[in-house]
Amino acid sequence: TEVSTTTALEFCVETMNIVSQEEGYATDITLGYTDEDELDANIVAFDLDVSDDLGQPIYVTKIEIGSNDENFITEFMLFFGNDSSDTWLTYSDDGEIISSGSIDDVKRFTGAESMYDTVSVDITSIELMQHILIYITESEGDVSDDSIDVTVFGCEVECSEDEFQCDNYECIDTEDVCNGVAECADGSDESGCATTTIVLPTTPVFIHTS
């Protein structure tokens, strides 16, 4: 399934130092793609929790992956997710953003060629993300969280004065808050709003007095 997303802000190149990465095995993570069970059960995955470090999701523009020792990543997949959804976005072989399909259709990025190499991946058309999953498919040696050094580039969300910031950090017009229609994906623009329902009669009402 191809996903329509906004384009990441190209002018935003702040360096985000992400340290909350959790090492685990691919079998412990359900991506929602078919044929996942055909992957090597010993594949290591790293979950970078952006919101845990920064307090909010960011628009990711670039990821750099380096190696600190003789163990390094030679091939990997990238997935992007949010706590509010079970969907993991990724790239297909032809560069489209997808959220489902066969795991065989997911793009494999070329990693380092030698120790201490740094690989840079430009990220485009990815919306606000809280989690970046580095899914290792091939490596030289046993890669651990001590073996890699990840730098994330992106921009934090700042709403303007005439915008309302949703709980999931989206920005919407203040005029759309408490209008009875959920504009925020998480519905936070309608949370806590006083609701008044006025029902008008469809036929004339006659009041008799004596």
C-alpha positions as CSV (number, residue, x, y, z in Angstrom):
1,T,0.0,0.0,0.0
2,E,1.4,3.4,-1.0
3,V,1.0,6.1,1.6
4,S,0.5,9.7,0.9
5,T,2.6,11.8,3.3
6,T,4.0,15.3,3.6
7,T,7.5,16.2,2.5
8,A,10.1,16.6,5.2
9,L,11.3,20.2,5.6
10,E,14.5,20.4,3.6
11,F,15.8,23.5,5.3
12,C,15.7,21.9,8.7
13,V,19.1,20.3,9.4
14,E,19.4,20.4,13.2
15,T,21.4,17.5,14.7
16,M,19.3,15.4,17.0
17,N,21.4,13.3,19.4
18,I,19.3,10.2,20.0
19,V,20.7,8.0,22.8
20,S,17.6,6.0,23.7
21,Q,18.1,3.0,21.4
22,E,16.8,-0.4,22.4
23,E,18.5,-3.4,21.0
24,G,16.4,-6.5,20.3
25,Y,15.7,-9.3,17.8
26,A,13.5,-9.0,14.8
27,T,11.3,-11.8,16.0
28,D,10.3,-9.6,18.9
29,I,9.0,-6.9,16.6
30,T,5.9,-7.2,14.5
31,L,6.1,-4.9,11.4
32,G,2.8,-5.9,9.8
33,Y,4.4,-7.1,6.5
34,T,3.9,-10.5,5.0
35,D,6.7,-13.1,4.8
36,E,8.3,-11.6,7.9
37,D,8.8,-15.2,9.2
38,E,11.2,-15.9,6.4
39,L,13.8,-13.4,7.8
40,D,16.7,-14.7,9.8
41,A,15.5,-15.0,13.4
42,N,18.8,-13.8,14.7
43,I,18.6,-10.4,12.9
44,V,19.2,-7.6,15.3
45,A,17.1,-4.4,15.3
46,F,17.6,-1.1,17.0
47,D,14.6,1.0,18.0
48,L,15.6,4.7,18.3
49,D,13.1,6.4,20.6
50,V,13.1,10.0,19.3
51,S,10.3,11.3,21.5
52,D,11.9,9.8,24.6
53,D,15.1,11.9,24.0
54,L,13.5,15.0,22.7
55,G,10.1,15.0,24.3
56,Q,8.3,15.1,21.0
57,P,8.4,13.5,17.5
58,I,10.4,15.2,14.7
59,Y,10.4,15.5,11.0
60,V,13.4,13.2,10.1
61,T,15.6,14.5,7.2
62,K,18.7,12.4,7.4
63,I,20.2,9.5,9.3
64,E,23.9,8.7,9.7
65,I,25.1,5.3,10.9
66,G,28.7,4.8,11.8
67,S,30.7,1.9,13.3
68,N,32.8,2.1,16.5
69,D,34.7,-1.2,16.1
70,E,35.3,-4.1,13.7
71,N,31.6,-5.0,13.8
72,F,29.5,-3.0,11.4
73,I,26.3,-3.0,9.4
74,T,26.6,-3.9,5.7
75,E,22.9,-3.9,4.8
76,F,19.8,-2.7,6.6
77,M,16.1,-1.7,6.3
78,L,14.6,1.4,7.9
79,F,11.1,1.7,9.5
80,F,9.4,4.7,11.0
81,G,6.6,4.5,13.5
82,N,4.5,6.3,16.2
83,D,3.2,5.2,19.5
84,S,-0.3,6.1,18.3
85,S,-0.3,3.6,15.4
86,D,0.7,0.0,14.8
87,T,1.8,0.9,11.3
88,W,5.5,1.0,10.4
89,L,6.3,3.1,7.3
90,T,9.2,2.2,5.1
91,Y,10.6,2.6,1.6
92,S,10.0,0.2,-1.2
93,D,12.7,-0.7,-3.8
94,D,11.5,2.0,-6.1
95,G,11.6,4.6,-3.4
96,E,7.8,4.8,-2.6
97,I,6.6,5.1,1.0
98,I,4.7,2.0,1.9
99,S,2.9,0.7,5.1
100,S,2.2,-2.9,4.1
101,G,3.0,-5.6,1.6
102,S,5.7,-8.2,1.4
103,I,8.9,-7.8,3.4
104,D,10.7,-8.7,0.1
105,D,9.5,-5.4,-1.4
106,V,11.2,-3.3,1.4
107,K,14.3,-1.4,0.3
108,R,17.6,-2.7,1.6
109,F,20.1,0.1,2.2
110,T,23.8,-0.5,1.6
111,G,25.7,-0.2,4.8
112,A,29.4,0.3,5.6
113,E,32.2,-1.2,3.5
114,S,34.7,-1.3,6.3
115,M,35.1,-0.5,10.0
116,Y,34.7,3.1,11.1
117,D,32.7,3.9,7.9
118,T,29.7,6.2,8.1
119,V,26.6,5.7,5.9
120,S,24.3,8.6,5.3
121,V,20.6,8.1,4.2
122,D,18.5,11.1,3.2
123,I,14.9,10.8,4.4
124,T,12.1,12.3,2.3
125,S,8.3,12.3,2.5
126,I,8.2,11.0,6.1
127,E,5.8,12.6,8.5
128,L,6.3,13.2,12.2
129,M,8.0,10.2,13.7
130,Q,8.6,9.0,17.2
131,H,10.5,5.8,16.5
132,I,13.2,4.9,13.9
133,L,13.8,1.2,13.5
134,I,17.2,0.1,12.1
135,Y,16.5,-3.5,10.9
136,I,19.9,-5.2,10.2
137,T,19.8,-7.7,7.4
138,E,23.6,-8.2,6.9
139,S,26.5,-7.4,9.1
140,E,30.2,-7.9,9.5
141,G,30.6,-9.5,13.0
142,D,28.1,-9.3,15.8
143,V,26.7,-5.8,15.8
144,S,25.5,-4.4,19.2
145,D,24.4,-1.0,20.4
146,D,28.1,-0.4,21.4
147,S,29.1,-1.1,17.8
148,I,27.1,1.6,16.1
149,D,26.9,5.4,16.4
150,V,23.6,6.9,15.0
151,T,23.1,10.6,14.3
152,V,19.6,11.8,13.4
153,F,19.0,15.0,11.5
154,G,15.6,16.6,11.5
155,C,13.4,19.4,12.8
156,E,11.2,19.8,15.8
157,V,7.6,20.9,15.5
158,E,6.8,24.6,16.3
159,C,3.3,25.8,15.7
160,S,2.7,29.4,14.9
161,E,0.7,31.8,17.1
162,D,-2.5,31.3,15.2
163,E,-2.2,27.5,15.3
164,F,-3.2,24.9,17.9
165,Q,-0.7,22.1,18.7
166,C,-2.4,18.7,19.0
167,D,-1.2,16.2,21.6
168,N,0.5,14.3,18.8
169,Y,2.3,17.6,17.9
170,E,0.4,18.3,14.7
171,C,-0.4,21.9,14.0
172,I,-3.9,23.0,13.0
173,D,-5.7,26.4,12.7
174,T,-7.1,27.6,16.1
175,E,-10.4,28.2,14.3
176,D,-10.7,24.4,13.9
177,V,-10.5,23.7,17.7
178,C,-13.8,22.6,19.3
179,N,-15.7,22.9,16.1
180,G,-17.2,19.4,16.4
181,V,-14.9,17.9,13.8
182,A,-11.6,16.2,14.8
183,E,-8.9,17.8,12.8
184,C,-6.0,16.3,14.8
185,A,-5.3,12.7,14.1
186,D,-5.6,11.9,17.8
187,G,-8.8,14.0,18.2
188,S,-7.2,16.2,20.9
189,D,-8.6,19.4,19.3
190,E,-12.1,18.2,20.4
191,S,-11.0,17.0,23.8
192,G,-12.5,18.8,26.8
193,C,-14.8,20.9,24.6
194,A,-18.2,21.9,25.9
195,T,-20.8,20.4,23.6
196,T,-24.2,22.0,23.1
197,T,-26.7,20.5,20.8
198,I,-29.6,22.6,19.5
199,V,-32.4,20.8,17.9
200,L,-34.8,23.0,15.9
201,P,-38.3,21.7,15.2
202,T,-39.0,20.7,11.6
203,T,-42.7,21.8,11.9
204,P,-44.3,24.8,13.5
205,V,-44.9,24.4,17.2
206,F,-48.1,26.1,18.6
207,I,-48.3,26.9,22.3
208,H,-51.8,27.2,23.6
209,T,-52.5,29.4,26.6
210,S,-55.7,29.7,28.5
